[in-house]
Amino acid sequence: MSTWEYLNRSTRNDIQAVRSVLGELLGDFPKMHGQELSSRMRIKDDRQFNGALWELILYTALTRSGFSVQVHPEVNESPKRPDFLVRRGQYASYVEARIAWDSSKESESEQSRLETLLDSINKNVRSEEFILGLDVEEIGPNAAPGQHLIGELNVWLQDLATRAEGRFAAPAEEKAPSLQWARSGWSLTFQAFTIPPDEEITHEESSRIIGYTTGAAVWSEAADRIKNSIKKKKSRYGNLEHPLTIALNLQGDFISRRDVEDALLGPQQVSFPVGRSPGPSTWSRSGDGVFGCAAQPRSTGLCTVLVALKLHPWTLGRHDIFTINNP
């Protein structure tokens, strides 16, 4: 039974109270976007429910803290839209909500869905002129509607073939034609690279239209998964007019504040002085986190990461949320 089904059916007094509170919060959400949010919460999939719940909680917390909140604002460099743009006085920031998991089973399931899709594309998409590069931005909670994607890819490649100018675009170039595809929780970007006429293609390569894939790794460490979740979100919208805040709701039994600090600031390390008169050991951060270090700052457009650990409907009234600012 999904979380929504349990909340909707339970006759327990405490669950009825939770249901009542959620109903009130949904009623305060802007009507233009409230139906979409409510629909996601009613899907029998806890990932969709948790994502929609987290956006609802963030909206409520921000408005009750005195911010004006715009839902899904337009940005200059991307057709995609952040979750919120918040303002208070002279302060303004985009806010992007994100659910991250530490479950290895979740990773294996995601990888399996992706591999099934890639296999289907390689078997059913053909082109003598192009090979595809693929950037995997989001893996959906369920199997991708592969037949729709395969049809779109074949039409797109056929159209490109009729307009091909015969020049080769290397993967490092940014001008290769691209196709963005987003559906059912999946977000993929394909690039088409022209095969040079004199390029020798092996039998194995000729049966595989996808030449390379990025963003599809499976992460086993919680800190690495958190780091990857943040990196995907912070680069999603190009250069933004205002700083970005990423709000993480971290789900899993083996995830902690230390994992978040390691992801953002780098793991802790200890240094031992050497020589005839060694001094005390010193602790520091490695500097390879999302924020980098003073000597090599990173993610300067990302101002704050706001974090909730295992936030659920029945923990709303007694849950701590903390922030880590970009130093």
C-alpha positions as CSV (number, residue, x, y, z in Angstrom):
1,M,0.0,0.0,0.0
2,S,1.4,3.4,-0.9
3,T,1.7,6.3,1.6
4,W,-1.2,8.1,0.0
5,E,-3.5,5.1,0.1
6,Y,-2.7,4.6,3.8
7,L,-3.3,8.3,4.6
8,N,-6.5,8.3,2.7
9,R,-7.9,5.1,4.2
10,S,-6.7,5.0,7.8
11,T,-9.3,5.8,10.5
12,R,-6.7,6.4,13.2
13,N,-7.1,9.7,14.9
14,D,-3.5,10.7,14.4
15,I,-3.5,9.9,10.7
16,Q,-6.8,11.7,10.2
17,A,-5.1,14.8,11.7
18,V,-2.2,14.4,9.2
19,R,-4.7,14.1,6.4
20,S,-6.5,17.3,7.6
21,V,-3.3,19.3,7.8
22,L,-2.2,18.2,4.3
23,G,-5.7,19.2,2.9
24,E,-5.3,22.7,4.5
25,L,-1.8,23.1,3.0
26,L,-3.0,22.0,-0.5
27,G,-5.8,24.5,-0.2
28,D,-3.2,27.3,0.4
29,F,-1.1,26.3,-2.7
30,P,-1.7,28.4,-5.8
31,K,-4.6,27.0,-7.7
32,M,-2.9,27.2,-11.1
33,H,-0.3,24.6,-9.9
34,G,-2.2,22.9,-7.1
35,Q,-4.0,20.3,-9.2
36,E,-0.7,19.0,-10.7
37,L,0.8,18.8,-7.2
38,S,-2.3,17.0,-5.8
39,S,-2.3,14.5,-8.7
40,R,1.3,13.6,-8.0
41,M,0.5,13.0,-4.4
42,R,-2.3,10.6,-5.4
43,I,-0.1,8.5,-7.7
44,K,0.5,5.0,-6.1
45,D,4.2,5.7,-6.1
46,D,6.0,6.9,-2.9
47,R,8.7,8.7,-4.8
48,Q,6.2,10.9,-6.6
49,F,4.3,11.4,-3.3
50,N,7.4,12.3,-1.3
51,G,8.6,14.7,-4.0
52,A,5.2,16.5,-4.2
53,L,5.0,16.5,-0.3
54,W,8.4,18.1,-0.1
55,E,7.5,20.9,-2.5
56,L,4.3,21.5,-0.5
57,I,6.1,21.7,2.8
58,L,8.7,24.1,1.3
59,Y,6.1,26.4,-0.1
60,T,4.3,26.5,3.2
61,A,7.5,27.1,5.2
62,L,8.7,29.8,2.9
63,T,5.4,31.7,2.7
64,R,4.9,31.5,6.5
65,S,8.5,32.8,6.9
66,G,7.5,36.0,5.1
67,F,8.8,35.2,1.6
68,S,6.8,35.9,-1.5
69,V,6.9,32.7,-3.6
70,Q,6.4,32.3,-7.3
71,V,5.8,28.7,-8.5
72,H,7.7,27.4,-11.6
73,P,9.2,30.7,-12.7
74,E,10.6,31.1,-16.2
75,V,14.4,31.4,-16.6
76,N,16.4,32.8,-19.5
77,E,18.7,29.9,-20.5
78,S,16.4,26.8,-20.2
79,P,12.9,25.7,-21.1
80,K,12.9,23.9,-17.7
81,R,11.6,25.8,-14.7
82,P,12.8,25.7,-11.1
83,D,10.3,24.9,-8.4
84,F,10.2,28.3,-6.8
85,L,11.5,31.9,-7.0
86,V,11.4,33.4,-3.5
87,R,11.8,37.1,-2.5
88,R,11.9,39.0,0.7
89,G,13.2,42.6,0.7
90,Q,16.4,42.8,-1.4
91,Y,16.9,39.0,-1.2
92,A,15.9,36.7,-4.1
93,S,16.7,33.1,-4.8
94,Y,15.5,30.2,-6.9
95,V,14.6,27.1,-4.9
96,E,14.8,23.6,-6.3
97,A,13.4,20.7,-4.4
98,R,15.0,17.3,-4.5
99,I,14.5,13.8,-3.0
100,A,17.7,11.7,-2.6
101,W,17.9,8.1,-1.5
102,D,20.6,6.0,0.0
103,S,19.2,2.6,-0.8
104,S,21.4,0.4,-2.9
105,K,18.3,-1.5,-4.1
106,E,16.9,1.8,-5.4
107,S,20.2,2.3,-7.4
108,E,20.1,-1.2,-8.8
109,S,16.4,-0.8,-9.8
110,E,17.2,2.6,-11.5
111,Q,20.2,1.1,-13.4
112,S,18.1,-1.9,-14.5
113,R,15.4,0.4,-15.9
114,L,18.0,2.5,-17.7
115,E,19.8,-0.6,-19.2
116,T,16.4,-1.9,-20.5
117,L,15.7,1.3,-22.2
118,L,19.2,1.6,-23.7
119,D,18.9,-2.0,-25.0
120,S,15.6,-1.2,-26.7
121,I,17.0,1.9,-28.3
122,N,20.0,0.2,-29.6
123,K,17.8,-2.6,-31.1
124,N,15.2,-0.4,-32.7
125,V,16.8,2.9,-33.7
126,R,18.9,2.9,-36.8
127,S,20.9,5.5,-38.7
128,E,23.8,5.2,-41.2
129,E,24.6,8.9,-40.8
130,F,24.7,9.5,-37.0
131,I,25.7,8.0,-33.7
132,L,24.1,9.2,-30.5
133,G,25.5,10.6,-27.3
134,L,23.1,10.4,-24.3
135,D,23.1,12.5,-21.1
136,V,20.8,10.9,-18.4
137,E,19.5,13.6,-16.2
138,E,16.7,11.8,-14.5
139,I,15.7,8.1,-14.3
140,G,11.9,7.8,-13.8
141,P,10.3,5.7,-11.1
142,N,8.9,3.3,-13.6
143,A,9.9,1.8,-17.0
144,A,10.2,4.5,-19.7
145,P,7.6,4.6,-22.5
146,G,10.2,3.3,-24.8
147,Q,8.1,2.9,-28.0
148,H,7.2,6.6,-27.9
149,L,10.9,7.6,-27.5
150,I,12.0,5.2,-30.2
151,G,9.5,6.7,-32.6
152,E,10.6,10.2,-31.8
153,L,14.3,9.3,-32.2
154,N,13.8,7.7,-35.6
155,V,11.8,10.6,-36.9
156,W,14.4,13.1,-35.6
157,L,17.3,11.2,-37.1
158,Q,15.6,10.9,-40.5
159,D,14.9,14.6,-40.5
160,L,18.5,15.4,-39.6
161,A,19.7,13.0,-42.4
162,T,17.8,15.0,-45.0
163,R,19.5,18.2,-43.7
164,A,22.9,16.8,-43.0
165,E,25.8,18.9,-44.3
166,G,28.3,16.0,-44.2
167,R,30.6,17.4,-41.5
168,F,31.6,15.6,-38.4
169,A,30.8,17.0,-35.0
170,A,33.1,15.7,-32.2
171,P,31.5,15.0,-28.8
172,A,33.4,17.9,-27.3
173,E,31.6,20.4,-29.6
174,E,28.5,22.0,-28.3
175,K,26.8,22.6,-31.7
176,A,25.8,19.0,-32.4
177,P,22.0,18.8,-32.8
178,S,20.3,17.7,-29.6
179,L,16.9,16.3,-28.6
180,Q,15.5,16.7,-25.1
181,W,13.0,14.1,-24.0
182,A,11.1,14.3,-20.7
183,R,8.2,12.0,-19.8
184,S,6.9,10.0,-16.8
185,G,9.7,11.2,-14.5
186,W,12.5,10.6,-17.1
187,S,14.7,13.4,-18.5
188,L,17.2,12.5,-21.3
189,T,19.2,14.6,-23.7
190,F,20.4,13.0,-27.0
191,Q,23.1,14.5,-29.3
192,A,23.6,13.4,-32.9
193,F,27.1,13.2,-34.2
194,T,27.7,12.7,-37.9
195,I,29.7,9.6,-38.8
196,P,32.6,10.5,-41.2
197,P,32.3,8.8,-44.6
198,D,35.7,7.2,-44.2
199,E,35.1,6.0,-40.6
200,E,35.2,2.2,-40.3
201,I,32.4,0.9,-38.2
202,T,32.7,-2.5,-36.6
203,H,29.8,-5.0,-36.5
204,E,29.3,-4.4,-32.8
205,E,29.2,-0.6,-33.3
206,S,26.8,-0.8,-36.2
207,S,24.3,-2.6,-33.9
208,R,24.6,0.1,-31.2
209,I,23.3,3.6,-32.0
210,I,24.3,5.0,-28.6
211,G,28.0,5.8,-28.6
212,Y,28.4,7.1,-25.1
213,T,26.3,7.7,-22.0
214,T,26.9,10.2,-19.2
215,G,25.2,10.6,-15.9
216,A,24.2,7.0,-15.5
217,A,26.5,5.8,-12.8
218,V,25.3,3.9,-9.8
219,W,26.4,5.4,-6.5
220,S,27.0,3.2,-3.4
221,E,28.1,5.9,-0.9
222,A,25.4,8.2,0.6
223,A,27.7,11.3,0.3
224,D,28.4,10.5,-3.4
225,R,24.7,10.2,-4.1
226,I,23.9,13.5,-2.3
227,K,26.7,15.2,-4.3
228,N,25.4,13.9,-7.6
229,S,21.8,14.9,-6.8
230,I,23.1,18.5,-6.1
231,K,25.3,18.6,-9.2
232,K,22.4,17.6,-11.5
233,K,20.1,20.2,-10.1
234,K,22.6,23.1,-10.0
235,S,23.5,22.7,-13.7
236,R,19.9,22.2,-14.9
237,Y,19.0,25.8,-15.7
238,G,22.2,27.4,-17.0
239,N,23.2,30.8,-15.7
240,L,20.5,32.1,-13.4
241,E,19.6,35.7,-12.6
242,H,19.5,34.9,-8.9
243,P,21.4,32.5,-6.7
244,L,20.1,28.9,-6.4
245,T,19.0,27.2,-3.2
246,I,18.7,23.4,-3.4
247,A,16.3,21.8,-0.8
248,L,17.1,18.1,-0.1
249,N,14.8,15.7,1.6
250,L,17.1,12.7,2.2
251,Q,15.4,9.3,2.5
252,G,17.0,6.2,3.8
253,D,17.9,4.4,7.1
254,F,21.7,4.9,6.7
255,I,22.0,8.6,5.9
256,S,23.1,11.4,8.2
257,R,24.1,15.0,8.5
258,R,27.7,14.0,8.2
259,D,27.0,12.5,4.8
260,V,25.6,16.0,3.7
261,E,28.7,17.8,5.1
262,D,31.0,15.4,3.3
263,A,29.2,15.9,0.1
264,L,29.2,19.7,0.3
265,L,32.5,20.4,2.0
266,G,34.5,17.2,1.3
267,P,35.4,14.4,3.7
268,Q,37.3,15.2,6.8
269,Q,41.0,14.5,6.8
270,V,43.8,14.7,9.4
271,S,47.3,16.0,8.9
272,F,50.3,14.9,11.0
273,P,53.3,17.2,11.0
274,V,56.7,15.4,10.4
275,G,60.2,16.4,11.5
276,R,62.2,16.6,14.7
277,S,59.6,18.7,16.5
278,P,56.2,17.6,15.2
279,G,53.3,19.6,16.4
280,P,49.7,18.5,17.0
281,S,47.6,16.9,14.3
282,T,45.1,19.1,12.5
283,W,41.7,18.3,11.0
284,S,40.5,19.8,7.8
285,R,38.2,19.2,4.8
286,S,39.5,17.7,1.6
287,G,37.9,20.4,-0.5
288,D,36.5,18.0,-3.2
289,G,32.9,18.6,-2.2
290,V,30.3,20.5,-4.1
291,F,31.4,23.8,-2.6
292,G,35.1,23.2,-3.1
293,C,37.5,25.1,-0.8
294,A,38.8,28.7,-0.3
295,A,41.6,28.1,-2.8
296,Q,39.3,26.5,-5.4
297,P,35.7,27.5,-4.8
298,R,33.0,25.7,-6.8
299,S,29.3,26.1,-7.4
300,T,29.4,29.8,-6.8
301,G,25.9,30.2,-8.1
302,L,24.6,27.8,-5.4
303,C,24.2,29.8,-2.3
304,T,22.6,27.3,0.2
305,V,21.6,23.7,0.6
306,L,18.6,23.2,2.8
307,V,18.3,19.7,4.2
308,A,15.6,17.5,5.9
309,L,16.5,14.0,7.0
310,K,13.7,11.4,6.4
311,L,10.8,13.9,6.4
312,H,7.5,12.0,6.3
313,P,3.8,13.2,6.7
314,W,3.7,11.9,10.3
315,T,7.0,13.7,11.3
316,L,6.0,17.2,10.1
317,G,5.5,18.7,13.5
318,R,8.7,17.4,15.1
319,H,11.2,17.5,12.3
320,D,14.5,19.5,12.2
321,I,15.6,21.2,9.0
322,F,19.1,22.6,8.7
323,T,21.0,24.6,6.1
324,I,24.6,24.7,4.9
325,N,25.7,27.9,3.2
326,N,28.3,28.0,0.5
327,P,31.4,29.5,2.2
